[in-house]
Amino acid sequence: MSKVRVHNLNISLDGFSAGGTVTVDEPIGHARDLFSRFDGRVIEGVHTVDDPITADRAFYSLWGQGIGVEIMGRKKFGPQSGPWTDDEWIGWWGAEPPFKTPVIVLTHHERETLTFENGTSFHFVDAAPEEAIAQARELADGGDIRLGGGPSSIRQFLDADLVDFVHLVTVPIVLGSGVSVFDGGRDVHDRFDIESVTTASGLTHQFWNRRR
């Protein structure tokens, strides 16, 4: 059975993974400093850049390994809410989204599938977590399912006990407010074995593996 995985989920020292308001200019609200140390160039593998292979880069590069499909919340796709009125919006990434797999976008409003030349396709689905996982497995061609966020979306899957692996990255900053992936999720850690590694950059990587 394919795994349901979360990768590169950055969290502040006070527990927030996104700002409270998403706009075109601020895709994660006031939480942009969460990504000040993130090297997105390596998500397709450390071999794609000439820089040294640091621990941070090695951990971040796990993002795409073995992934057949992503599930994301609507706010990760764009700042809009309600019915889709701007059909020209194709996501934050423009004509070359980094996913290169099918992506399920969770939304209560219908929209036609968007398909890109690099293999990315966005499927707009109104589904509970269990239903979304079932549809994702049909699209994944045997690969694993990545939960791409934001934190509110990931929280729904954690609450439903559908997550097998989480790569959580604690960034040494304080946001003061925002959205937490663990809001109301008391004792969720009891379902996982957790390893922690702190790197020279000051980031702490946690690897949560579901207990068997």
C-alpha positions as CSV (number, residue, x, y, z in Angstrom):
1,M,0.0,0.0,0.0
2,S,1.3,3.4,-0.9
3,K,2.2,5.8,2.0
4,V,0.7,9.2,2.8
5,R,3.7,11.6,3.4
6,V,4.2,15.2,4.4
7,H,7.5,16.8,3.4
8,N,9.3,20.1,4.2
9,L,6.6,21.3,6.6
10,N,8.2,24.4,8.2
11,I,7.1,25.4,11.6
12,S,8.1,28.4,13.8
13,L,9.3,28.1,17.4
14,D,5.8,29.2,18.6
15,G,4.1,26.5,16.4
16,F,2.9,28.2,13.3
17,S,3.3,27.0,9.7
18,A,1.6,29.9,7.8
19,G,0.3,33.4,8.3
20,G,-3.4,34.0,8.9
21,T,-4.1,35.8,5.6
22,V,-3.2,34.8,2.1
23,T,-2.9,37.4,-0.7
24,V,-1.4,37.4,-4.2
25,D,1.7,39.3,-2.8
26,E,2.0,37.1,0.3
27,P,1.1,33.4,-0.5
28,I,1.8,32.3,3.1
29,G,0.8,35.6,4.8
30,H,3.3,37.2,7.2
31,A,5.1,33.8,7.6
32,R,7.5,34.2,4.6
33,D,10.6,34.1,6.9
34,L,9.8,30.4,7.5
35,F,11.3,29.8,4.1
36,S,14.3,32.1,4.4
37,R,16.6,29.0,4.8
38,F,14.8,26.7,2.4
39,D,16.6,25.7,-0.8
40,G,13.9,24.8,-3.2
41,R,16.4,24.0,-6.0
42,V,17.1,20.6,-4.5
43,I,13.5,19.2,-4.4
44,E,14.2,17.2,-7.6
45,G,17.5,15.9,-6.1
46,V,20.8,17.2,-4.8
47,H,22.3,16.4,-8.2
48,T,20.5,19.3,-9.7
49,V,22.7,22.0,-8.1
50,D,26.4,22.4,-7.9
51,D,26.5,23.6,-4.3
52,P,27.7,21.3,-1.5
53,I,25.3,18.5,-0.4
54,T,24.5,19.7,3.1
55,A,22.2,17.9,5.5
56,D,19.5,20.4,4.9
57,R,19.6,20.0,1.2
58,A,19.7,16.2,1.5
59,F,16.6,16.2,3.7
60,Y,14.7,18.7,1.5
61,S,15.4,16.6,-1.6
62,L,13.2,13.7,-0.3
63,W,10.2,15.8,-1.4
64,G,9.8,14.2,-4.8
65,Q,11.2,10.7,-4.2
66,G,8.6,8.0,-5.0
67,I,5.7,10.5,-5.1
68,G,2.9,9.7,-7.6
69,V,0.4,12.5,-6.6
70,E,0.0,15.5,-4.3
71,I,-3.1,16.6,-2.3
72,M,-3.2,20.3,-1.4
73,G,-5.7,22.7,0.1
74,R,-7.2,25.5,-2.0
75,K,-5.1,28.2,-0.4
76,K,-1.9,26.5,-1.5
77,F,-3.2,26.8,-5.1
78,G,-4.3,30.4,-4.9
79,P,-5.7,33.3,-2.8
80,Q,-9.2,33.1,-4.1
81,S,-12.3,31.9,-2.1
82,G,-15.8,31.0,-3.1
83,P,-16.7,30.1,-6.7
84,W,-14.0,30.2,-9.3
85,T,-14.4,33.5,-11.1
86,D,-10.9,34.1,-12.5
87,D,-10.2,31.2,-14.9
88,E,-6.9,32.8,-15.9
89,W,-5.4,31.9,-12.5
90,I,-3.4,28.7,-13.0
91,G,-1.6,28.6,-9.6
92,W,1.2,30.4,-7.9
93,W,3.8,28.7,-10.1
94,G,2.7,29.9,-13.6
95,A,3.1,27.6,-16.6
96,E,5.7,25.3,-15.0
97,P,4.5,24.0,-11.7
98,P,7.2,21.9,-9.9
99,F,5.0,18.9,-9.2
100,K,5.2,16.9,-12.5
101,T,2.4,14.6,-11.2
102,P,-1.3,14.8,-10.8
103,V,-2.4,17.2,-8.0
104,I,-5.7,17.1,-6.2
105,V,-6.8,20.6,-5.0
106,L,-9.4,20.4,-2.3
107,T,-12.2,22.9,-2.9
108,H,-16.0,23.1,-2.5
109,H,-16.3,24.6,-6.0
110,E,-16.1,22.8,-9.3
111,R,-13.4,23.7,-11.9
112,E,-12.1,22.0,-15.0
113,T,-8.8,20.1,-14.7
114,L,-5.7,22.1,-15.6
115,T,-3.0,20.2,-17.5
116,F,0.6,21.3,-18.1
117,E,3.2,20.0,-20.5
118,N,5.6,19.0,-17.7
119,G,3.2,16.3,-16.5
120,T,1.4,18.4,-13.8
121,S,-2.4,18.3,-13.7
122,F,-4.6,20.0,-11.2
123,H,-7.8,18.2,-10.3
124,F,-10.3,20.2,-8.3
125,V,-12.1,17.9,-5.9
126,D,-14.7,18.4,-3.2
127,A,-14.0,15.4,-0.8
128,A,-13.4,14.5,2.8
129,P,-9.9,13.2,3.6
130,E,-10.7,9.5,3.2
131,E,-12.3,10.2,-0.2
132,A,-9.4,12.4,-1.3
133,I,-6.9,9.6,-0.4
134,A,-8.9,7.1,-2.4
135,Q,-9.0,9.3,-5.5
136,A,-5.3,10.1,-5.1
137,R,-4.4,6.4,-5.1
138,E,-6.2,6.0,-8.4
139,L,-4.1,8.9,-9.9
140,A,-0.8,7.9,-8.3
141,D,0.1,4.9,-10.5
142,G,1.5,3.1,-7.5
143,G,3.4,6.0,-6.1
144,D,3.1,7.6,-2.7
145,I,0.8,10.4,-1.8
146,R,2.2,13.7,-0.7
147,L,0.2,16.1,1.4
148,G,1.4,19.5,0.3
149,G,-0.4,21.8,2.7
150,G,-1.2,24.3,3.9
151,P,-1.3,23.4,7.6
152,S,-5.1,23.4,7.9
153,S,-5.3,20.9,5.2
154,I,-2.7,18.6,6.7
155,R,-4.4,18.9,10.1
156,Q,-7.5,17.3,8.6
157,F,-5.6,14.2,7.5
158,L,-3.8,14.0,10.8
159,D,-7.1,14.2,12.6
160,A,-8.4,11.4,10.4
161,D,-5.3,9.3,11.2
162,L,-4.4,8.9,7.5
163,V,-0.7,10.1,7.6
164,D,2.2,7.7,7.6
165,F,5.2,10.1,7.6
166,V,5.9,13.7,8.4
167,H,9.1,15.7,7.8
168,L,8.7,18.7,10.1
169,V,11.3,21.5,10.0
170,T,11.5,23.8,13.0
171,V,12.9,27.2,12.0
172,P,14.3,29.3,14.8
173,I,12.0,32.3,14.4
174,V,8.9,33.5,16.3
175,L,5.8,34.5,14.3
176,G,3.5,35.5,17.1
177,S,0.4,34.4,15.2
178,G,-0.7,32.3,12.3
179,V,-2.0,28.9,11.4
180,S,-0.8,25.8,13.3
181,V,-0.9,22.3,11.9
182,F,-1.4,20.9,15.4
183,D,-4.3,23.2,16.5
184,G,-6.6,21.0,18.6
185,G,-4.5,17.9,17.7
186,R,-3.9,16.7,21.3
187,D,-1.6,13.6,21.6
188,V,-1.1,13.2,17.9
189,H,2.6,12.5,18.5
190,D,1.6,9.3,20.3
191,R,0.9,7.6,16.9
192,F,4.4,8.2,15.6
193,D,8.0,7.3,16.3
194,I,10.0,10.6,16.1
195,E,13.6,11.3,15.3
196,S,15.2,14.7,15.4
197,V,18.3,16.1,13.7
198,T,19.6,19.7,14.2
199,T,21.9,20.9,11.4
200,A,24.6,23.6,11.2
201,S,22.1,26.1,9.8
202,G,20.0,26.0,13.0
203,L,17.1,24.1,11.5
204,T,15.8,21.0,13.4
205,H,14.4,18.3,11.2
206,Q,12.0,15.9,12.7
207,F,11.0,12.6,11.0
208,W,7.6,11.2,12.2
209,N,7.0,7.6,11.2
210,R,3.7,5.9,12.0
211,R,4.1,3.3,14.6
212,R,3.4,-0.2,13.3
